């Protein structure tokens, strides 16, 4: 469930920040990321309780294909997962 959604992602996805919050990122907001390279890495990190990985990913949802650096991070003390997208990347 999305707890915080930034302005850039909202503009790219065409979804208001408030409308994104409370939704599932992989199934409701960015279904193009619901695959092994993105969701699978996220789930692997949760299972191993060690997720902190960086890689390039090409988003194709509601936009022209856009490749950006991604960081998947699991913050154990708060039991939250973060999908961090580098802004301004080409």
N, CA, C and O atoms as CSV, one atom per row, in Angstrom:
chain,resi,resn,atom,element,x,y,z
A,1,UNK,N,N,0.836,-1.165,0.000
A,1,UNK,CA,C,0.000,0.000,0.000
A,1,UNK,C,C,0.891,1.242,0.000
A,1,UNK,O,O,1.843,1.334,0.774
A,2,UNK,N,N,0.575,2.181,-0.863
A,2,UNK,CA,C,1.354,3.418,-0.970
A,2,UNK,C,C,0.995,4.348,0.180
A,2,UNK,O,O,-0.174,4.659,0.407
A,3,UNK,N,N,2.019,4.785,0.897
A,3,UNK,CA,C,1.813,5.724,1.994
A,3,UNK,C,C,2.204,7.140,1.598
A,3,UNK,O,O,1.676,8.108,2.145
A,4,UNK,N,N,3.126,7.266,0.651
A,4,UNK,CA,C,3.604,8.569,0.202
A,4,UNK,C,C,3.911,8.483,-1.285
A,4,UNK,O,O,4.619,7.577,-1.726
A,5,UNK,N,N,3.384,9.416,-2.051
A,5,UNK,CA,C,3.575,9.427,-3.504
A,5,UNK,C,C,4.001,10.830,-3.893
A,5,UNK,O,O,3.314,11.797,-3.568
A,6,UNK,N,N,5.131,10.954,-4.588
A,6,UNK,CA,C,5.636,12.301,-4.879
A,6,UNK,C,C,5.026,12.917,-6.138
A,6,UNK,O,O,4.377,12.236,-6.932
A,7,UNK,N,N,5.249,14.207,-6.296
A,7,UNK,CA,C,4.675,14.975,-7.398
A,7,UNK,C,C,5.152,14.462,-8.754
A,7,UNK,O,O,4.341,14.307,-9.667
A,8,UNK,N,N,6.460,14.192,-8.908
A,8,UNK,CA,C,6.988,13.744,-10.189
A,8,UNK,C,C,6.311,12.452,-10.633
A,8,UNK,O,O,5.861,12.339,-11.773
A,9,UNK,N,N,6.243,11.486,-9.730
A,9,UNK,CA,C,5.608,10.208,-10.075
A,9,UNK,C,C,4.133,10.419,-10.388
A,9,UNK,O,O,3.593,9.792,-11.299
A,10,UNK,N,N,3.490,11.292,-9.644
A,10,UNK,CA,C,2.078,11.580,-9.907
A,10,UNK,C,C,1.883,12.132,-11.310
A,10,UNK,O,O,0.961,11.733,-12.021
A,11,UNK,N,N,2.755,13.051,-11.702
A,11,UNK,CA,C,2.656,13.628,-13.041
A,11,UNK,C,C,2.949,12.591,-14.116
A,11,UNK,O,O,2.247,12.543,-15.126
A,12,UNK,N,N,3.971,11.756,-13.921
A,12,UNK,CA,C,4.319,10.741,-14.911
A,12,UNK,C,C,3.224,9.683,-15.049
A,12,UNK,O,O,2.934,9.215,-16.150
A,13,UNK,N,N,2.625,9.318,-13.922
A,13,UNK,CA,C,1.592,8.274,-13.939
A,13,UNK,C,C,0.204,8.831,-14.254
A,13,UNK,O,O,-0.715,8.076,-14.570
A,14,UNK,N,N,0.057,10.153,-14.166
A,14,UNK,CA,C,-1.251,10.755,-14.405
A,14,UNK,C,C,-2.229,10.460,-13.285
A,14,UNK,O,O,-3.435,10.368,-13.514
A,15,UNK,N,N,-1.709,10.310,-12.064
A,15,UNK,CA,C,-2.540,9.997,-10.899
A,15,UNK,C,C,-2.208,11.000,-9.801
A,15,UNK,O,O,-1.041,11.159,-9.442
A,16,UNK,N,N,-3.207,11.671,-9.269
A,16,UNK,CA,C,-2.981,12.634,-8.199
A,16,UNK,C,C,-2.327,11.953,-7.003
A,16,UNK,O,O,-2.581,10.781,-6.728
A,17,UNK,N,N,-1.479,12.702,-6.295
A,17,UNK,CA,C,-0.791,12.140,-5.131
A,17,UNK,C,C,-1.795,11.544,-4.148
A,17,UNK,O,O,-1.594,10.434,-3.655
A,18,UNK,N,N,-2.863,12.266,-3.864
A,18,UNK,CA,C,-3.852,11.781,-2.897
A,18,UNK,C,C,-4.579,10.537,-3.398
A,18,UNK,O,O,-4.969,9.688,-2.597
A,19,UNK,N,N,-4.765,10.418,-4.707
A,19,UNK,CA,C,-5.440,9.246,-5.271
A,19,UNK,C,C,-4.534,8.020,-5.254
A,19,UNK,O,O,-5.027,6.892,-5.227
A,20,UNK,N,N,-3.218,8.223,-5.269
A,20,UNK,CA,C,-2.279,7.100,-5.257
A,20,UNK,C,C,-2.135,6.502,-3.873
A,20,UNK,O,O,-1.954,5.294,-3.725
A,21,UNK,N,N,-2.216,7.340,-2.871
A,21,UNK,CA,C,-2.017,6.866,-1.503
A,21,UNK,C,C,-3.107,5.871,-1.119
A,21,UNK,O,O,-4.293,6.094,-1.360
A,22,UNK,N,N,-2.672,4.767,-0.515
A,22,UNK,CA,C,-3.589,3.713,-0.120
A,22,UNK,C,C,-3.769,2.622,-1.168
A,22,UNK,O,O,-4.395,1.599,-0.893
A,23,UNK,N,N,-3.225,2.828,-2.371
A,23,UNK,CA,C,-3.348,1.840,-3.433
A,23,UNK,C,C,-2.106,0.949,-3.472
A,23,UNK,O,O,-1.071,1.290,-2.899
A,24,UNK,N,N,-2.217,-0.185,-4.147
A,24,UNK,CA,C,-1.083,-1.083,-4.331
A,24,UNK,C,C,-0.268,-0.596,-5.527
A,24,UNK,O,O,-0.798,-0.458,-6.629
A,25,UNK,N,N,1.017,-0.339,-5.307
A,25,UNK,CA,C,1.872,0.199,-6.364
A,25,UNK,C,C,1.942,-0.730,-7.568
A,25,UNK,O,O,1.806,-0.280,-8.706
A,26,UNK,N,N,2.151,-2.015,-7.330
A,26,UNK,CA,C,2.403,-2.949,-8.420
A,26,UNK,C,C,1.154,-3.395,-9.172
A,26,UNK,O,O,1.248,-3.753,-10.346
A,27,UNK,N,N,0.001,-3.382,-8.536
A,27,UNK,CA,C,-1.193,-3.852,-9.234
A,27,UNK,C,C,-2.147,-2.730,-9.623
A,27,UNK,O,O,-2.882,-2.862,-10.602
A,28,UNK,N,N,-2.150,-1.635,-8.879
A,28,UNK,CA,C,-3.110,-0.572,-9.166
A,28,UNK,C,C,-2.499,0.682,-9.773
A,28,UNK,O,O,-3.160,1.379,-10.542
A,29,UNK,N,N,-1.259,0.977,-9.443
A,29,UNK,CA,C,-0.674,2.222,-9.929
A,29,UNK,C,C,0.284,2.013,-11.094
A,29,UNK,O,O,0.216,2.738,-12.087
A,30,UNK,N,N,1.159,1.051,-10.988
A,30,UNK,CA,C,2.155,0.806,-12.041
A,30,UNK,C,C,2.167,-0.673,-12.410
A,30,UNK,O,O,3.138,-1.376,-12.127
A,31,UNK,N,N,1.090,-1.152,-13.042
A,31,UNK,CA,C,1.057,-2.580,-13.379
A,31,UNK,C,C,2.176,-3.007,-14.324
A,31,UNK,O,O,2.488,-4.195,-14.407
A,32,UNK,N,N,2.784,-2.060,-15.038
A,32,UNK,CA,C,3.912,-2.420,-15.907
A,32,UNK,C,C,5.137,-2.790,-15.072
A,32,UNK,O,O,6.102,-3.334,-15.608
A,33,UNK,N,N,5.113,-2.504,-13.772
A,33,UNK,CA,C,6.214,-2.871,-12.879
A,33,UNK,C,C,5.921,-4.173,-12.129
A,33,UNK,O,O,6.729,-4.615,-11.312
A,34,UNK,N,N,4.787,-4.774,-12.403
A,34,UNK,CA,C,4.389,-6.017,-11.734
A,34,UNK,C,C,4.984,-7.197,-12.511
A,34,UNK,O,O,4.268,-7.981,-13.133
A,35,UNK,N,N,6.300,-7.294,-12.453
A,35,UNK,CA,C,7.017,-8.327,-13.198
A,35,UNK,C,C,8.264,-8.737,-12.415
A,35,UNK,O,O,8.560,-8.166,-11.366
A,36,UNK,N,N,8.975,-9.706,-12.919
A,36,UNK,CA,C,10.159,-10.218,-12.211
A,36,UNK,C,C,11.252,-9.157,-11.997
A,36,UNK,O,O,11.803,-9.075,-10.899
A,37,UNK,N,N,11.580,-8.348,-13.012
A,37,UNK,CA,C,12.655,-7.381,-12.794
A,37,UNK,C,C,12.373,-6.351,-11.693
A,37,UNK,O,O,13.313,-5.862,-11.066
A,38,UNK,N,N,11.115,-6.015,-11.445
A,38,UNK,CA,C,10.817,-5.004,-10.431
A,38,UNK,C,C,10.134,-5.631,-9.215
A,38,UNK,O,O,10.712,-5.639,-8.128
A,39,UNK,N,N,8.936,-6.148,-9.373
A,39,UNK,CA,C,8.196,-6.722,-8.249
A,39,UNK,C,C,8.928,-7.927,-7.673
A,39,UNK,O,O,8.991,-8.098,-6.456
A,40,UNK,N,N,9.477,-8.754,-8.541
A,40,UNK,CA,C,10.203,-9.935,-8.071
A,40,UNK,C,C,11.385,-9.574,-7.198
A,40,UNK,O,O,11.615,-10.209,-6.169
A,41,UNK,N,N,12.143,-8.554,-7.599
A,41,UNK,CA,C,13.270,-8.108,-6.780
A,41,UNK,C,C,12.776,-7.570,-5.447
A,41,UNK,O,O,13.405,-7.796,-4.413
A,42,UNK,N,N,11.669,-6.870,-5.464
A,42,UNK,CA,C,11.100,-6.329,-4.232
A,42,UNK,C,C,10.701,-7.453,-3.282
A,42,UNK,O,O,11.000,-7.395,-2.089
A,43,UNK,N,N,10.036,-8.462,-3.801
A,43,UNK,CA,C,9.605,-9.584,-2.969
A,43,UNK,C,C,10.782,-10.405,-2.464
A,43,UNK,O,O,10.768,-10.876,-1.327
A,44,UNK,N,N,11.797,-10.579,-3.297
A,44,UNK,CA,C,12.997,-11.291,-2.858
A,44,UNK,C,C,13.628,-10.577,-1.671
A,44,UNK,O,O,14.053,-11.214,-0.707
A,45,UNK,N,N,13.687,-9.260,-1.745
A,45,UNK,CA,C,14.264,-8.473,-0.663
A,45,UNK,C,C,13.489,-8.596,0.627
A,45,UNK,O,O,14.076,-8.628,1.709
A,46,UNK,N,N,12.161,-8.666,0.521
A,46,UNK,CA,C,11.331,-8.835,1.714
A,46,UNK,C,C,11.586,-10.213,2.320
A,46,UNK,O,O,11.741,-10.348,3.533
A,47,UNK,N,N,11.627,-11.223,1.471
A,47,UNK,CA,C,11.847,-12.585,1.958
A,47,UNK,C,C,13.191,-12.719,2.656
A,47,UNK,O,O,13.321,-13.431,3.652
A,48,UNK,N,N,14.181,-12.031,2.124
A,48,UNK,CA,C,15.525,-12.113,2.697
A,48,UNK,C,C,15.763,-11.080,3.788
A,48,UNK,O,O,16.776,-11.135,4.485
A,49,UNK,N,N,14.827,-10.130,3.942
A,49,UNK,CA,C,14.929,-9.044,4.926
A,49,UNK,C,C,16.205,-8.229,4.742
A,49,UNK,O,O,16.778,-7.724,5.708
A,50,UNK,N,N,16.645,-8.110,3.479
A,50,UNK,CA,C,17.894,-7.386,3.225
A,50,UNK,C,C,17.800,-6.455,2.026
A,50,UNK,O,O,18.833,-5.977,1.557
A,51,UNK,N,N,16.639,-6.182,1.524
A,51,UNK,CA,C,16.532,-5.480,0.245
A,51,UNK,C,C,17.122,-4.081,0.277
A,51,UNK,O,O,16.676,-3.216,1.031
A,52,UNK,N,N,18.108,-3.882,-0.534
A,52,UNK,CA,C,18.671,-2.577,-0.833
A,52,UNK,C,C,19.398,-2.756,-2.158
A,52,UNK,O,O,20.610,-2.966,-2.190
A,53,UNK,N,N,18.648,-2.672,-3.247
A,53,UNK,CA,C,19.232,-2.932,-4.557
A,53,UNK,C,C,18.993,-1.753,-5.496
A,53,UNK,O,O,18.010,-1.023,-5.366
A,54,UNK,N,N,19.905,-1.585,-6.433
A,54,UNK,CA,C,19.823,-0.519,-7.419
A,54,UNK,C,C,19.979,-1.111,-8.810
A,54,UNK,O,O,20.798,-2.005,-9.024
A,55,UNK,N,N,19.185,-0.607,-9.761
A,55,UNK,CA,C,19.236,-1.079,-11.135
A,55,UNK,C,C,18.478,-0.091,-12.014
A,55,UNK,O,O,17.755,0.766,-11.506
A,56,UNK,N,N,18.639,-0.207,-13.325
A,56,UNK,CA,C,17.872,0.606,-14.268
A,56,UNK,C,C,16.612,-0.155,-14.645
A,56,UNK,O,O,16.623,-1.378,-14.782
A,57,UNK,N,N,15.523,0.593,-14.811
A,57,UNK,CA,C,14.246,-0.021,-15.174
A,57,UNK,C,C,13.547,0.869,-16.190
A,57,UNK,O,O,13.617,2.095,-16.097
A,58,UNK,N,N,12.872,0.256,-17.163
A,58,UNK,CA,C,12.133,1.013,-18.161
A,58,UNK,C,C,10.640,0.933,-17.875
A,58,UNK,O,O,10.026,-0.128,-17.986
A,59,UNK,N,N,10.070,2.071,-17.505
A,59,UNK,CA,C,8.627,2.164,-17.293
A,59,UNK,C,C,7.941,2.374,-18.632
A,59,UNK,O,O,8.429,3.126,-19.476
A,60,UNK,N,N,6.802,1.705,-18.825
A,60,UNK,CA,C,6.034,1.850,-20.058
A,60,UNK,C,C,4.575,2.178,-19.780
A,60,UNK,O,O,3.779,2.284,-20.714
A,61,UNK,N,N,4.212,2.340,-18.519
A,61,UNK,CA,C,2.827,2.626,-18.147
A,61,UNK,C,C,2.469,4.064,-18.514
A,61,UNK,O,O,3.148,5.000,-18.093
A,62,UNK,N,N,1.428,4.238,-19.281
A,62,UNK,CA,C,0.857,5.562,-19.551
A,62,UNK,C,C,1.871,6.589,-20.042
A,62,UNK,O,O,1.636,7.788,-19.899
A,63,UNK,N,N,2.976,6.160,-20.608
A,63,UNK,CA,C,3.994,7.097,-21.069
A,63,UNK,C,C,4.847,6.415,-22.121
A,63,UNK,O,O,4.782,5.198,-22.299
A,64,UNK,N,N,5.647,7.210,-22.816
A,64,UNK,CA,C,6.627,6.588,-23.714
A,64,UNK,C,C,7.624,5.840,-22.833
A,64,UNK,O,O,7.827,6.231,-21.684
A,65,UNK,N,N,8.253,4.777,-23.337
A,65,UNK,CA,C,9.223,4.048,-22.515
A,65,UNK,C,C,10.267,4.995,-21.927
A,65,UNK,O,O,10.925,5.746,-22.647
A,66,UNK,N,N,10.400,4.941,-20.602
A,66,UNK,CA,C,11.292,5.829,-19.877
A,66,UNK,C,C,12.166,4.999,-18.953
A,66,UNK,O,O,11.670,4.359,-18.026
A,67,UNK,N,N,13.478,5.013,-19.211
A,67,UNK,CA,C,14.421,4.253,-18.391
A,67,UNK,C,C,14.992,5.159,-17.309
A,67,UNK,O,O,15.494,6.247,-17.593
A,68,UNK,N,N,14.908,4.698,-16.067
A,68,UNK,CA,C,15.386,5.484,-14.923
A,68,UNK,C,C,16.091,4.567,-13.926
A,68,UNK,O,O,15.801,3.372,-13.868
A,69,UNK,N,N,17.016,5.122,-13.144
A,69,UNK,CA,C,17.614,4.354,-12.054
A,69,UNK,C,C,16.588,4.141,-10.935
A,69,UNK,O,O,15.870,5.067,-10.557
A,70,UNK,N,N,16.529,2.927,-10.418
A,70,UNK,CA,C,15.608,2.544,-9.349
A,70,UNK,C,C,16.413,2.063,-8.150
A,70,UNK,O,O,17.459,1.431,-8.295
A,71,UNK,N,N,15.915,2.370,-6.992
A,71,UNK,CA,C,16.461,1.770,-5.771
A,71,UNK,C,C,15.294,1.158,-5.012
A,71,UNK,O,O,14.337,1.854,-4.673
A,72,UNK,N,N,15.369,-0.123,-4.750
A,72,UNK,CA,C,14.392,-0.808,-3.906
A,72,UNK,C,C,15.010,-0.909,-2.521
A,72,UNK,O,O,16.109,-1.437,-2.354
A,73,UNK,N,N,14.304,-0.406,-1.553
A,73,UNK,CA,C,14.849,-0.352,-0.203
A,73,UNK,C,C,13.798,-0.799,0.800
A,73,UNK,O,O,12.646,-0.368,0.743
A,74,UNK,N,N,14.194,-1.644,1.695
A,74,UNK,CA,C,13.323,-2.107,2.766
A,74,UNK,C,C,13.857,-1.543,4.071
A,74,UNK,O,O,14.999,-1.808,4.448
A,75,UNK,N,N,13.034,-0.767,4.759
A,75,UNK,CA,C,13.413,-0.177,6.040
A,75,UNK,C,C,12.822,-1.053,7.138
A,75,UNK,O,O,11.644,-0.930,7.473
A,76,UNK,N,N,13.637,-1.928,7.690
A,76,UNK,CA,C,13.170,-2.925,8.661
A,76,UNK,C,C,12.516,-2.317,9.906
A,76,UNK,O,O,11.468,-2.807,10.328
A,77,UNK,N,N,13.096,-1.262,10.516
A,77,UNK,CA,C,12.471,-0.742,11.742
A,77,UNK,C,C,11.021,-0.273,11.559
A,77,UNK,O,O,10.204,-0.413,12.469
A,78,UNK,N,N,10.707,0.275,10.399
A,78,UNK,CA,C,9.332,0.745,10.174
A,78,UNK,C,C,8.502,-0.241,9.359
A,78,UNK,O,O,7.326,0.007,9.093
A,79,UNK,N,N,9.107,-1.356,8.962
A,79,UNK,CA,C,8.442,-2.383,8.146
A,79,UNK,C,C,7.857,-1.780,6.869
A,79,UNK,O,O,6.750,-2.128,6.459
A,80,UNK,N,N,8.617,-0.866,6.241
A,80,UNK,CA,C,8.171,-0.259,4.989
A,80,UNK,C,C,9.125,-0.618,3.864
A,80,UNK,O,O,10.306,-0.884,4.086
A,81,UNK,N,N,8.582,-0.620,2.642
A,81,UNK,CA,C,9.378,-0.815,1.438
A,81,UNK,C,C,9.315,0.480,0.649
A,81,UNK,O,O,8.276,1.138,0.596
A,82,UNK,N,N,10.423,0.835,0.044
A,82,UNK,CA,C,10.494,2.056,-0.750
A,82,UNK,C,C,10.894,1.718,-2.174
A,82,UNK,O,O,11.795,0.909,-2.397
A,83,UNK,N,N,10.220,2.341,-3.143
A,83,UNK,CA,C,10.618,2.304,-4.536
A,83,UNK,C,C,11.058,3.732,-4.851
A,83,UNK,O,O,10.229,4.635,-4.972
A,84,UNK,N,N,12.360,3.925,-4.981
A,84,UNK,CA,C,12.919,5.254,-5.207
A,84,UNK,C,C,13.328,5.376,-6.671
A,84,UNK,O,O,14.087,4.554,-7.184
A,85,UNK,N,N,12.824,6.402,-7.333
A,85,UNK,CA,C,13.104,6.643,-8.742
A,85,UNK,C,C,13.948,7.910,-8.833
A,85,UNK,O,O,13.562,8.953,-8.305
A,86,UNK,N,N,15.099,7.825,-9.500
A,86,UNK,CA,C,15.969,8.994,-9.612
A,86,UNK,C,C,15.370,9.992,-10.588
A,86,UNK,O,O,15.138,9.667,-11.752
A,87,UNK,N,N,15.123,11.191,-10.122
A,87,UNK,CA,C,14.544,12.240,-10.942
A,87,UNK,C,C,15.567,12.818,-11.889
A,87,UNK,O,O,16.745,12.937,-11.552
A,88,UNK,N,N,15.116,13.175,-13.071
A,88,UNK,CA,C,15.987,13.822,-14.040
A,88,UNK,C,C,16.979,12.889,-14.695
A,88,UNK,O,O,17.872,13.348,-15.406
A,89,UNK,N,N,16.850,11.614,-14.478
A,89,UNK,CA,C,17.764,10.646,-15.082
A,89,UNK,C,C,17.384,10.445,-16.540
A,89,UNK,O,O,16.224,10.609,-16.919
A,90,UNK,N,N,18.366,10.091,-17.347
A,90,UNK,CA,C,18.093,9.803,-18.754
A,90,UNK,C,C,18.608,8.440,-19.110
A,90,UNK,O,O,18.475,8.009,-20.255
